[in-house]
Amino acid sequence: MSNDYDERSFEERMQSNFKSRTGVDWSPQATIDNFVLFGPEQRADALDQIDLEISKTDVDDNPNALATAAQRLHLRRELQSLHHKMLQVRR
């Protein structure tokens, strides 16, 4: 991972990376759909990255910041659940 500071939001970085790899726009559902293709270590790394992004989210009285934090937490829960289910079937 690069040490260069990237001022773009998590969602903007995901959009850029996903579009350059797949040619289509990123969405949280696309992340969930592609998450199953990752190995266990890659999934754990992705969950750690989302945890880092959540910890950086400054939730104040701004309704947009609160909504963003809620969306990230929802994505995190969905991916965590999927990760545990895949571990149970040894995948």
Long-range contacts (C-beta under 8 A, 24 or more apart in sequence): 9-68, 10-50, 10-53, 10-72, 11-68, 28-71, 28-74, 28-75, 28-78, 31-75, 31-79, 32-75, 32-78, 32-79, 32-82, 35-79, 35-82, 35-83, 36-82, 36-86, 40-83, 40-86, 40-87, 40-91, 43-79, 43-83, 43-86, 44-83, 46-79, 47-76, 47-79, 47-80, 47-83, 50-75, 50-76, 50-79, 51-76
